[in-house]
Amino acid sequence: MSQVVRAALVQATWTGDTESMIAKHEEHAREAARQGAKIIGFQEVFNAPYFCQVQEPEHYRWAEAVPDGPTVRRMQELARETGMVIVVPVFEIEQSGFYFNTAAVIDADGSYLGKYRKHHIPQVKGFWEKYYFKPGNVGWPVFDTAVGKVGVYICYDRHFPEGWRQLGLNGAQLVYNPSATSRGLSSYLWQLEQPASAVANEYFVAAINRVGQEEYGDNDFYGTSYFVDPRGQFVGEVASDKEEELLVRDLDFGLIDEVRQQWAFYRDRRPDAYEGLVEP
């Protein structure tokens, strides 16, 4: 049975300040709503530059509380205005010394549903994230939104199949994967891993990447954001590798049951045989 959800994502260039960056995303969201979208997601730490290209204490200033910080509250107002579910990735401070790479999920009526905190934290040249973030500690929540069951997996997480699977086991129909990844590091993997994960776990994935170069390093964020279905096929065209872009696509959630009945990967799992996978 057809269960079409019109979904959106934004890949954006850094504007130079938080206020204009948030305002720009608000306008993209309003345009998505005008096009009939019912859910939208933004890129990793969307309201800030990708400051993890350097290790400097000044960048703790980008952190704010979730959900009680100004950005999430503002996105709650935007959700109420547009009637859309919004996935909001930000730099979170829980308390002094406790910082996380986080995405808040806001329902279409503006209510805060909860947060996902990035589990896997890289520490390599140009991606010095362990300097800023603790590993996530809230599991792999799947949020019961106005459009269906939505999960989040953030950037470097995508290299680890365990979280993708847990989101599927928790009922996800659509997983947003907000990212900041550069051309020389991962462009080969970008159109391989998320489609493969969508197939293995039989749900839709929204893969979002920043675009352009920013002031704190020479990472070349290459965009090419996309939606991919449970068969691993792109839904519409992939976004530009150089320009900011709003994508709006129709996702037929009815395909999830069709694929799960045909391929039956969940039926044929063998969790009784997987104990060694979680041994340290």
ChimeraX attribute file (.defattr): number of C-alpha atoms within 10 A of each C-alpha:
attribute: neighborCount
match mode: 1-to-1
recipient: residues
	/A:1	9
	/A:2	9
	/A:3	14
	/A:4	14
	/A:5	18
	/A:6	19
	/A:7	25
	/A:8	28
	/A:9	30
	/A:10	28
	/A:11	33
	/A:12	25
	/A:13	21
	/A:14	21
	/A:15	15
	/A:16	13
	/A:17	11
	/A:18	16
	/A:19	12
	/A:20	13
	/A:21	18
	/A:22	18
	/A:23	12
	/A:24	17
	/A:25	20
	/A:26	17
	/A:27	12
	/A:28	21
	/A:29	27
	/A:30	19
	/A:31	16
	/A:32	25
	/A:33	22
	/A:34	10
	/A:35	14
	/A:36	19
	/A:37	24
	/A:38	23
	/A:39	29
	/A:40	25
	/A:41	27
	/A:42	30
	/A:43	28
	/A:44	27
	/A:45	24
	/A:46	27
	/A:47	26
	/A:48	20
	/A:49	24
	/A:50	24
	/A:51	22
	/A:52	23
	/A:53	19
	/A:54	16
	/A:55	16
	/A:56	11
	/A:57	9
	/A:58	8
	/A:59	16
	/A:60	16
	/A:61	9
	/A:62	16
	/A:63	19
	/A:64	20
	/A:65	16
	/A:66	21
	/A:67	20
	/A:68	10
	/A:69	13
	/A:70	12
	/A:71	20
	/A:72	25
	/A:73	17
	/A:74	13
	/A:75	24
	/A:76	24
	/A:77	17
	/A:78	22
	/A:79	27
	/A:80	16
	/A:81	14
	/A:82	23
	/A:83	20
	/A:84	29
	/A:85	30
	/A:86	29
	/A:87	27
	/A:88	24
	/A:89	28
	/A:90	26
	/A:91	26
	/A:92	24
	/A:93	21
	/A:94	14
	/A:95	9
	/A:96	6
	/A:97	11
	/A:98	11
	/A:99	22
	/A:100	26
	/A:101	25
	/A:102	25
	/A:103	33
	/A:104	21
	/A:105	30
	/A:106	30
	/A:107	24
	/A:108	23
	/A:109	18
	/A:110	23
	/A:111	17
	/A:112	21
	/A:113	14
	/A:114	16
	/A:115	24
	/A:116	25
	/A:117	27
	/A:118	24
	/A:119	24
	/A:120	22
	/A:121	22
	/A:122	18
	/A:123	12
	/A:124	11
	/A:125	11
	/A:126	20
	/A:127	22
	/A:128	17
	/A:129	22
	/A:130	16
	/A:131	16
	/A:132	21
	/A:133	25
	/A:134	18
	/A:135	16
	/A:136	17
	/A:137	11
	/A:138	12
	/A:139	14
	/A:140	23
	/A:141	20
	/A:142	26
	/A:143	21
	/A:144	15
	/A:145	19
	/A:146	16
	/A:147	20
	/A:148	18
	/A:149	18
	/A:150	25
	/A:151	26
	/A:152	32
	/A:153	28
	/A:154	27
	/A:155	23
	/A:156	18
	/A:157	20
	/A:158	20
	/A:159	14
	/A:160	14
	/A:161	15
	/A:162	12
	/A:163	18
	/A:164	25
	/A:165	19
	/A:166	16
	/A:167	24
	/A:168	22
	/A:169	13
	/A:170	16
	/A:171	18
	/A:172	25
	/A:173	24
	/A:174	29
	/A:175	24
	/A:176	24
	/A:177	27
	/A:178	32
	/A:179	26
	/A:180	25
	/A:181	25
	/A:182	22
	/A:183	16
	/A:184	11
	/A:185	13
	/A:186	12
	/A:187	15
	/A:188	10
	/A:189	10
	/A:190	20
	/A:191	18
	/A:192	11
	/A:193	16
	/A:194	26
	/A:195	26
	/A:196	17
	/A:197	23
	/A:198	26
	/A:199	22
	/A:200	19
	/A:201	24
	/A:202	29
	/A:203	28
	/A:204	31
	/A:205	29
	/A:206	26
	/A:207	31
	/A:208	29
	/A:209	28
	/A:210	33
	/A:211	28
	/A:212	21
	/A:213	18
	/A:214	18
	/A:215	12
	/A:216	14
	/A:217	14
	/A:218	12
	/A:219	22
	/A:220	19
	/A:221	27
	/A:222	25
	/A:223	31
	/A:224	23
	/A:225	29
	/A:226	27
	/A:227	31
	/A:228	26
	/A:229	24
	/A:230	26
	/A:231	21
	/A:232	22
	/A:233	14
	/A:234	17
	/A:235	18
	/A:236	13
	/A:237	12
	/A:238	16
	/A:239	21
	/A:240	15
	/A:241	19
	/A:242	17
	/A:243	15
	/A:244	17
	/A:245	20
	/A:246	18
	/A:247	21
	/A:248	24
	/A:249	20
	/A:250	16
	/A:251	19
	/A:252	16
	/A:253	21
	/A:254	14
	/A:255	20
	/A:256	20
	/A:257	16
	/A:258	14
	/A:259	17
	/A:260	18
	/A:261	12
	/A:262	9
	/A:263	15
	/A:264	13
	/A:265	14
	/A:266	15
	/A:267	9
	/A:268	8
	/A:269	10
	/A:270	8
	/A:271	8
	/A:272	6
	/A:273	8
	/A:274	10
	/A:275	8
	/A:276	7
	/A:277	9
	/A:278	7
	/A:279	6
	/A:280	4
